[in-house]
Amino acid sequence: MELKPVAERFVLHWGEMGSTWGVNRTVAQVHALLFIAGRPLHAEEIAETLGVARSNVSMSLRELQNWNLIRVVHLLGDRRDHFDVTSDVWNLFRTVVRERKSREFNPTVNVLRECTQSPDFSREDAGAQARIKETLALMEVLSTWADEMLALKPETLMKILKLGARIQNLVAKAKRTPKADGAS
């Protein structure tokens, strides 16, 4: 498979961004290639297209499967495993958010809960106790909000995202506008 210039730029950039997001560059490039190809690819084709070792592709595919970002499919007349990715950006977004929440966010919430429930918690200084409780409260609210947002239809979520800036402007305007009784 030969990538056209725009597809190649996308794959290379996705790989660079992967590093920024804490994902191995090749893993991100394999994901980008599968996404941009729009069809299932086998590991040899991925390795050849990206110019990386087959072993590197195998490890990247395993990582992407562990993240539920790709799935194995079989094509009639071909015994090799082919790999496919959703072409729906909302499904992709939901999967990434769900996986990161599960792997990174939820364990932190659990540790904060354990800290507040520990018999040793009362021996911590009052300021540390307050900061841990505040952090836990914020993370629990964010967790609930994320779950609610993930459950929405893409159209509804897009409307909410677009409303964000307008709501911020309304709140800022309300702060600047004096109340009717003369108080501000």
C-alpha positions in Angstrom: 0.0 0.0 0.0 1.4 3.4 -0.9 0.2 6.4 1.0 -0.7 9.6 -0.8 0.9 12.8 0.6 -2.0 13.9 2.8 -2.5 10.4 4.3 1.2 10.1 4.9 1.2 13.5 6.7 -1.8 12.3 8.8 0.0 9.1 9.8 3.2 10.8 10.7 1.5 13.5 12.7 -0.7 11.0 14.6 2.5 9.2 15.5 4.1 12.4 16.8 1.0 13.2 18.7 0.9 9.7 20.2 4.2 10.4 21.8 2.7 13.6 23.3 -0.2 11.5 24.6 2.0 8.9 26.2 1.5 6.4 23.4 4.4 4.8 21.5 4.9 6.5 18.1 4.6 3.3 16.1 1.4 2.2 17.9 -0.1 5.6 17.0 1.1 5.3 13.4 -0.4 1.8 13.1 -3.7 3.1 14.4 -3.6 6.1 12.0 -2.8 3.9 9.1 -5.7 1.5 9.8 -8.0 4.5 10.3 -7.0 6.3 7.1 -6.9 3.1 5.0 -10.6 2.6 5.5 -10.2 -1.2 5.2 -8.7 -4.1 7.1 -5.0 -4.6 6.7 -2.7 -7.5 7.5 0.4 -7.1 9.6 2.9 -7.5 6.7 1.1 -4.7 4.7 1.2 -2.5 7.8 4.9 -3.1 8.3 5.7 -2.5 4.6 3.7 0.7 4.4 5.1 2.2 7.5 8.6 0.9 6.9 8.9 -0.7 10.4 9.9 -4.1 11.6 7.2 -6.8 11.6 7.9 -7.5 15.3 7.2 -3.8 16.1 3.9 -4.0 14.2 2.9 -7.1 16.1 3.6 -5.4 19.5 1.7 -2.3 18.3 -1.3 -4.4 17.2 -1.4 -6.1 20.5 -1.3 -2.8 22.3 -4.1 -1.4 20.1 -6.2 -4.6 20.8 -5.6 -4.1 24.6 -7.0 -0.6 24.2 -10.0 -2.0 22.3 -9.1 0.3 19.4 -8.8 -2.4 16.8 -10.3 -5.8 16.1 -9.2 -8.9 14.2 -11.2 -9.7 11.1 -10.8 -12.5 8.6 -11.2 -12.2 4.8 -12.5 -15.0 2.6 -9.6 -16.8 1.0 -6.9 -15.3 3.2 -5.7 -17.2 6.3 -3.9 -14.2 7.7 -5.4 -12.0 10.5 -6.4 -8.6 9.3 -6.9 -5.6 11.6 -9.7 -3.1 11.4 -10.5 0.1 13.3 -13.8 2.0 13.6 -14.1 4.8 11.0 -16.6 6.6 13.3 -14.7 9.3 15.1 -17.2 9.4 17.9 -16.8 5.7 18.6 -13.0 6.3 18.5 -13.3 9.2 20.9 -15.6 7.2 23.3 -13.2 4.2 23.3 -10.2 6.4 24.1 -11.9 8.3 26.9 -13.4 5.1 28.4 -10.1 3.3 28.3 -8.1 6.3 29.7 -10.7 6.8 32.4 -10.5 3.1 33.3 -6.7 2.9 33.3 -5.7 6.3 34.7 -8.6 8.2 36.3 -10.5 5.5 38.1 -7.4 4.1 40.0 -6.6 7.6 41.2 -10.2 8.1 42.5 -9.9 4.7 44.2 -6.6 5.7 45.9 -8.1 9.0 47.1 -11.1 7.1 48.6 -8.7 4.7 50.3 -6.7 7.6 51.7 -9.8 9.3 53.1 -11.0 6.0 54.6 -7.7 5.0 56.1 -7.4 5.1 59.9 -4.2 7.1 59.4 -6.1 9.9 57.5 -7.1 11.6 60.7 -3.4 12.0 61.7 -2.6 13.9 58.5 -2.4 17.7 58.8 -5.7 19.5 58.3 -4.5 21.2 55.1 -3.5 17.8 53.5 -6.8 16.3 54.5 -8.7 19.2 52.9 -6.8 19.0 49.7 -7.3 15.2 49.4 -11.0 15.6 50.0 -11.3 18.4 47.5 -9.4 16.5 44.9 -11.6 13.4 45.5 -14.8 15.5 45.3 -13.7 17.1 42.0 -12.6 13.8 40.5 -15.9 12.1 41.4 -17.9 14.9 39.8 -15.7 14.7 36.7 -16.1 11.0 36.6 -19.9 11.2 36.8 -19.9 13.9 34.1 -17.7 11.9 31.8 -19.9 8.9 32.1 -23.0 11.0 31.3 -21.3 12.6 28.3 -20.2 9.2 27.0 -23.8 8.0 27.1 -25.0 10.8 24.9 -25.7 10.5 21.2 -23.0 12.1 19.1 -25.4 14.8 17.8 -26.3 15.8 21.4 -22.7 15.8 22.5 -21.7 18.0 19.6 -24.4 20.5 20.5 -23.2 20.5 24.1 -19.6 21.1 23.0 -20.6 23.9 20.8 -22.6 25.5 23.6 -19.6 25.5 25.9 -18.2 28.8 24.6 -21.6 30.5 24.6 -22.3 29.4 28.1 -18.9 30.8 29.2 -19.7 34.1 27.6 -23.1 34.2 29.3 -21.6 33.5 32.7 -18.9 36.2 32.1 -21.6 38.7 31.0 -23.7 37.9 34.1 -20.8 38.7 36.3 -20.3 42.1 34.6 -24.0 43.1 34.7 -25.1 44.7 38.0 -28.1 43.2 39.7 -31.4 45.0 39.7 -31.1 45.9 43.4 -27.9 47.7 42.8 -25.6 45.0 44.3 -22.9 43.6 42.1 
